[in-house]
Amino acid sequence: MDAKLFTPIKLRDITLRNRIVLSPMLTYAADGGHLNDTHLIHLGKFAAGGSGLVFVESTKVDPRGCTTPRDLGLWKDEYIEPMKRIAQTIKHYGSVAGIQLSHSGRKARRSVPWEGRAPLDHCPGVDHGEEWELIGPSAIAHSAKFAPPRAMTQTDIDFVVNAWAQAARRADAAGFDVVEIHGGHGYLIHQFLSTTSNHRTDQYGGSRENRMRFAQEVATAVRAAWPASKPLFFRLSAVDETDWNIEDSIALGKVLKACGVDVIDCSSGGISDESINERPRGYGYQVEFASRIRAESEVMTMAVGLIVHSDQAEEILTSGDADLVAIGRELLHNPNWPIDAAQKLGIASPFSHVPAVYGYWLEKRASTKFGQPSTWQQGIHTDKK
Ligand SMILES: Cc1cc2nc3c(=O)[nH]c(=O)nc-3n(C[C@H](O)[C@H](O)[C@H](O)COP(=O)(O)O)c2cc1C
């Protein structure tokens, strides 16, 4: 059977072996923006488990943009060399290496989730200069619990747009083949899009067109710094807890496509803590957004959010709701989810998506248990190293 989930997809000059994407997930394991072996192990296992594209977590383009002191950074050239090892490892296992580039704006300077995501006043030992300054489109706090940011000047805006472009250049130098701009979850770009966090009266505020300008400038600058041969993704919150809605996202999707964005990654929420739990979260609760944006912005989309089962993922693709599926927690639970999905969907050589060092043995195991003919013995296996 030819499952769409396991049909390779070409994005610009980059081919993914399947449509399964590790959604970017913070590990909160960095120190001063520097990665370590935790990241290597974390990311390597998803590549070895057969995912087509593995995203490095939200990596900050500016130290002020770190959500926590444990965020990864790409704001200096010295981060390039260690990042090469991550990209090489992901690629070694046959996945495409992607990285998400982000700035948290007014949602920066907090403790890690298991310490309550509480506002931090001081953060010793972290590369944030004299003061870890919160910046945002307007001086409006995320909630009463948090400090208001300083409203960004035109100079600040130009600086951050350029920081995104420089981080994309570094990602290319480190060997990554996909960049995703994080434009959702209430972080800086989303703060510009939303009327709740953006009260500006200049060309970045007011009308929807003006509020989309910052996103557009970031996408344009990143596209210019990022090779034309490599795909660019953009994660947005298709709807949020206040007034950004799917029609706005469809309009933004068209604008971003014109800026050279190839795939819109359709998430939701994050601009406020007030009503975050009001939307019911069932299986594939955000797929409808990927579907509408794909159809109406005429751009490729990635669906994300409680995609749990292989037949569910397959249906999302075959029904034309999305071109790719991003999986977070289910892959945390089982990094070998793609192997399991390949078996369940009955594809001809389910173990060809993982390195031979695993595939060889897993195929033997499967043929013993289920009495299936060994594709390894038939010479179908593609990786015989
Ligand atoms: C531990 C953890 C860390 C996350 N970090 C990020 C992140 O760095 N960037 C991002 O855009 N989303 C992040 N998310 C959201 C996921 O990428 C994903 O959108 C969300 O978990 C829904 O997908 P799922 O139901 O498959 O987990 C994170 C989620 C989890 C569970």
The ligand as a MOL file (V3000), in Angstrom:
LIG
                    3D

  0  0  0     0  0            999 V3000
M  V30 BEGIN CTAB
M  V30 COUNTS 31 33 0 0 0
M  V30 BEGIN ATOM
M  V30 1 C 7.5890 20.0390 25.9290 0
M  V30 2 C 7.0090 20.9160 24.8540 0
M  V30 3 C 7.7580 21.9680 24.3570 0
M  V30 4 C 7.2600 22.7570 23.3150 0
M  V30 5 N 8.0590 23.7270 22.7580 0
M  V30 6 C 7.6500 24.3650 21.6460 0
M  V30 7 C 8.5320 25.1780 20.9050 0
M  V30 8 O 9.7330 25.2710 21.1920 0
M  V30 9 N 8.0280 25.8450 19.8410 0
M  V30 10 C 6.7310 25.7080 19.4300 0
M  V30 11 O 6.3220 26.3360 18.4670 0
M  V30 12 N 5.8860 24.9060 20.0950 0
M  V30 13 C 6.3230 24.1970 21.1520 0
M  V30 14 N 5.5010 23.2910 21.7520 0
M  V30 15 C 4.2060 22.9660 21.1170 0
M  V30 16 C 4.3810 21.7590 20.1600 0
M  V30 17 O 5.2660 22.0390 19.1100 0
M  V30 18 C 3.0260 21.3140 19.5700 0
M  V30 19 O 2.5440 22.3460 18.7680 0
M  V30 20 C 2.0140 20.9870 20.6580 0
M  V30 21 O 2.5800 20.1580 21.6630 0
M  V30 22 C 0.7870 20.2760 20.0700 0
M  V30 23 O 1.1750 19.0940 19.4060 0
M  V30 24 P 1.0380 17.6350 20.1150 0
M  V30 25 O -0.4050 17.4890 20.5170 0
M  V30 26 O 1.4360 16.6780 19.0240 0
M  V30 27 O 1.9630 17.6060 21.2730 0
M  V30 28 C 5.9620 22.5080 22.7990 0
M  V30 29 C 5.2000 21.4650 23.3380 0
M  V30 30 C 5.7240 20.6610 24.3350 0
M  V30 31 C 4.8910 19.5100 24.8470 0
M  V30 END ATOM
M  V30 BEGIN BOND
M  V30 1 1 1 2
M  V30 2 1 2 3
M  V30 3 2 2 30
M  V30 4 2 3 4
M  V30 5 1 4 5
M  V30 6 1 4 28
M  V30 7 2 5 6
M  V30 8 1 6 7
M  V30 9 1 6 13
M  V30 10 2 7 8
M  V30 11 1 7 9
M  V30 12 1 9 10
M  V30 13 2 10 11
M  V30 14 1 10 12
M  V30 15 2 12 13
M  V30 16 1 13 14
M  V30 17 1 14 15
M  V30 18 1 14 28
M  V30 19 1 15 16
M  V30 20 1 16 17
M  V30 21 1 16 18
M  V30 22 1 18 19
M  V30 23 1 18 20
M  V30 24 1 20 21
M  V30 25 1 20 22
M  V30 26 1 22 23
M  V30 27 1 23 24
M  V30 28 2 24 25
M  V30 29 1 24 26
M  V30 30 1 24 27
M  V30 31 2 28 29
M  V30 32 1 29 30
M  V30 33 1 30 31
M  V30 END BOND
M  V30 END CTAB
M  END
